[in-house]
Amino acid sequence: MRTLLIVIAILLSSVTARIAIAEEASLRIGVQDQRPPFSFTDADGELQGFDVEIAWALCFRLAAQCEVLPLAFTALIPGLQEGRIDVAVASMSITAERLPLVDFTDRYYQAANRFVARRDTLPDVSLQDLAGKIIGVKRGTTHDRYLSNAYADSASVRRYSNADEIYIDLALGRLDLALGDAISLTESFLKTDLGAQFDFVGPALSDPEWFGHGEGIAVRKGNTELVGRLNRALRQILGDGTYAEIRDQYFDYDIYGDPATAASSSD
């Protein structure tokens, strides 16, 4: 009887292990909904963008079956916590505020943060310069948190769910300026006809207290095993040229290194 129980225990252990491996080999990955050039839907209805391709490259290295899901930025952390997604490859900054909520991999890129305004309308972005101004920002971001703490008493902060709405309101004069990461502002606004009359104003912002330590891949809190696997896969795509190949499809400047060099064509 004792031998039979041992055999049954071994078999059950083996089945449990196979189930765990199968679950780990299937990942639901959240990306931001409509944040070009990082994630967007093309004319054929297909998800494209830097974050999307990084997600698929990591899946290949992990030999995982993956589903990539576009979500609102504010839904990503709750999605991880509630088990709707397993991973977020979504340009999420690694900040002290988020670390109690989710775990992060090493950074996979790093962006400076800038104000943008109509050309020659603002000399700088001091509290005095922005007194009474209306500033647009994407809701729930590090930029939102920074403005809420640094400028709430001098300027009016207007929050948006979609960055495109910010760009439209800037062009229509409903906003005096906006704050965002320099890469997105460069690629999705300043390089477009809508942003032709706009420039960066003030210095690049990269204080870790507000903007963290680069953009990382987020997973459910406590899943250190998955973080380790993702970090190994990230090192592989950085080392074998895959990362550079993906980056070069979307950017003509470094986005991995020091934030002061990101979007260097405009900073």
C-alpha positions in Angstrom: 0.0 0.0 0.0 2.8 2.4 1.0 4.5 1.7 -2.4 1.3 2.4 -4.2 0.8 5.7 -2.4 4.3 6.8 -3.3 3.7 5.9 -7.0 0.5 7.8 -7.0 2.2 10.8 -5.4 4.9 10.8 -8.0 2.3 10.6 -10.8 0.3 13.4 -9.4 3.5 15.5 -9.0 4.4 14.8 -12.6 0.9 15.8 -13.8 1.0 19.0 -11.7 4.4 19.9 -13.1 3.2 19.4 -16.7 0.1 21.6 -16.0 2.3 24.3 -14.6 4.6 24.2 -17.6 1.7 24.4 -20.0 0.3 27.4 -18.1 3.6 29.2 -18.2 4.0 28.4 -21.9 0.8 30.4 -22.6 1.0 34.2 -22.0 -1.5 37.0 -22.4 0.4 40.2 -23.1 -1.1 43.6 -22.7 0.1 46.6 -24.8 -1.3 50.1 -24.9 -4.2 50.8 -27.1 -3.3 53.2 -29.9 0.1 54.6 -28.8 2.0 54.9 -32.1 4.8 54.1 -32.8 4.8 51.8 -29.8 1.4 50.1 -30.5 -1.3 50.8 -33.0 -3.7 49.1 -35.4 -2.8 49.3 -39.1 -5.2 49.7 -42.0 -5.7 45.9 -42.1 -6.7 45.8 -38.4 -3.4 44.2 -37.3 -1.5 45.3 -34.2 1.8 46.8 -35.0 4.5 48.9 -33.3 7.7 48.7 -31.3 6.2 47.3 -28.1 4.1 44.8 -30.1 7.2 43.5 -32.0 9.2 43.3 -28.8 6.4 41.3 -27.2 6.4 38.8 -30.1 10.3 38.5 -30.1 10.2 37.7 -26.4 7.5 35.1 -26.9 9.6 33.4 -29.5 12.6 33.3 -27.1 10.4 31.9 -24.4 8.8 29.3 -26.8 5.5 30.5 -25.5 2.1 30.7 -27.1 1.1 34.3 -26.7 -2.0 36.5 -27.2 -1.3 40.3 -27.5 -4.2 42.4 -26.2 -4.5 46.2 -26.6 -5.7 47.9 -23.4 -6.1 51.4 -22.0 -3.0 52.3 -20.1 -4.9 52.7 -16.8 -6.3 49.1 -17.3 -2.8 47.4 -17.5 -1.9 47.2 -13.8 -5.4 46.2 -12.7 -5.3 43.6 -15.5 -2.1 42.1 -14.1 -3.4 42.1 -10.6 -6.7 40.5 -11.5 -5.2 37.9 -13.8 -6.6 39.2 -17.1 -3.1 39.5 -18.5 0.2 38.0 -17.5 2.6 40.5 -18.9 2.5 44.2 -19.9 4.9 45.3 -22.7 3.5 48.8 -22.7 6.1 51.5 -22.2 5.5 51.5 -18.5 8.1 53.4 -16.4 9.8 51.6 -13.5 8.8 53.9 -10.6 8.8 53.6 -6.8 5.1 54.2 -6.9 4.4 51.2 -9.1 6.9 48.7 -7.6 4.5 47.8 -4.7 1.8 46.9 -7.3 3.7 45.0 -10.0 7.2 43.6 -10.6 9.4 44.8 -13.5 12.1 43.4 -15.7 15.2 45.3 -16.5 14.5 48.3 -18.7 14.0 47.7 -22.5 14.2 51.4 -23.4 14.4 54.8 -21.8 12.9 58.1 -22.9 13.4 61.7 -21.8 10.3 63.7 -20.9 9.5 67.1 -22.5 7.0 69.9 -22.7 5.9 70.8 -26.2 4.2 74.1 -27.1 3.5 76.3 -30.2 6.8 77.7 -31.5 8.0 80.9 -29.8 5.0 81.2 -27.4 6.8 80.2 -24.2 10.3 81.2 -23.1 10.6 78.4 -20.5 8.5 76.1 -18.2 9.1 77.7 -14.8 6.2 78.1 -12.4 6.0 81.7 -13.4 6.1 81.0 -17.1 3.3 78.5 -16.8 1.1 80.4 -14.4 -2.5 80.3 -15.7 -1.6 78.0 -18.6 -3.5 74.9 -19.6 -1.3 71.7 -19.8 -2.5 68.5 -21.5 -1.3 65.1 -20.2 -2.2 61.5 -20.5 -4.1 60.3 -17.5 -2.4 57.9 -15.0 1.1 58.4 -16.4 4.3 59.5 -14.6 3.7 62.9 -16.4 0.3 63.2 -14.8 1.8 62.6 -11.4 4.7 65.1 -12.0 2.3 67.8 -13.1 -0.1 67.1 -10.2 2.7 67.7 -7.8 4.8 70.4 -9.4 2.4 72.6 -11.3 -1.1 72.1 -9.8 -1.0 75.4 -7.9 0.2 77.5 -10.9 -1.3 75.9 -14.0 -4.5 74.0 -15.0 -3.8 70.3 -15.8 -6.2 68.7 -18.3 -6.1 64.9 -18.4 -6.8 62.7 -21.4 -7.2 59.0 -22.1 -5.8 59.2 -25.6 -2.7 61.1 -26.7 -4.2 61.9 -30.1 -6.8 64.0 -28.3 -4.0 66.0 -26.7 -2.4 66.7 -30.1 -5.6 67.8 -31.6 -6.4 70.2 -28.7 -2.8 71.6 -29.0 -3.3 72.3 -32.7 -6.7 73.9 -32.1 -5.3 76.1 -29.3 -7.4 74.5 -26.5 -4.1 73.7 -24.7 -1.1 76.0 -24.2 1.3 73.0 -24.0 1.6 69.3 -23.2 3.9 67.0 -21.3 4.9 63.6 -22.5 7.8 61.4 -23.4 10.1 62.8 -26.0 9.9 59.8 -28.3 6.1 59.7 -28.6 5.9 63.5 -29.0 8.6 63.4 -31.7 7.2 60.5 -33.7 3.4 61.0 -33.3 3.2 64.8 -33.2 6.2 66.9 -34.1 7.0 64.9 -37.2 3.4 65.2 -38.4 1.6 68.1 -40.2 -0.4 68.7 -37.0 2.7 69.4 -35.1 4.6 71.4 -37.7 4.3 74.7 -35.8 5.3 73.2 -32.4 8.6 72.6 -30.6 10.0 71.3 -27.4 10.3 73.9 -24.7 12.3 73.8 -21.5 14.9 71.1 -20.5 14.6 67.3 -20.8 13.2 65.8 -17.6 14.5 62.5 -16.3 14.5 62.8 -12.5 14.0 59.2 -11.2 11.8 60.5 -8.3 9.1 61.3 -10.9 10.0 59.4 -14.0 11.6 56.2 -12.7 14.4 54.2 -14.2 13.4 53.5 -17.7 10.6 51.6 -19.2 10.2 48.0 -18.1 8.0 45.0 -18.7 5.5 44.5 -15.9 4.3 41.2 -14.5 2.0 40.2 -11.6 3.6 41.0 -8.2 5.6 38.1 -6.9 6.1 36.2 -10.2 9.9 36.4 -9.9 10.3 33.3 -12.1 8.6 34.9 -15.0 10.6 38.1 -14.5 13.8 36.0 -14.7 12.7 34.3 -17.9 11.8 37.6 -19.5 15.1 39.2 -18.5 17.0 36.3 -20.1 14.9 36.6 -23.2 15.5 40.4 -23.2 19.2 39.9 -23.0 19.1 37.5 -25.9 17.3 39.9 -28.2 19.6 42.7 -27.2 22.6 40.5 -27.9 21.7 38.8 -31.2 20.6 41.9 -33.1 16.8 41.3 -32.9 16.3 44.4 -30.7 18.2 46.6 -33.0 16.4 45.3 -36.0 13.0 46.1 -34.4 14.2 49.5 -33.1 15.5 50.6 -36.6 12.0 50.0 -38.1 10.6 52.8 -35.9 13.4 55.1 -34.8 16.6 56.6 -36.2 18.2 57.3 -32.9 19.1 55.4 -29.7 16.2 54.7 -27.3 17.9 52.2 -25.0 20.7 54.3 -23.5 20.7 57.6 -21.5 17.4 59.4 -21.7 19.2 62.6 -22.7 20.1 60.9 -26.0 16.6 59.6 -26.8 14.9 61.4 -29.6 18.2 63.2 -30.1 17.0 64.6 -33.4 14.7 66.9 -31.5 16.2 67.3 -28.0 
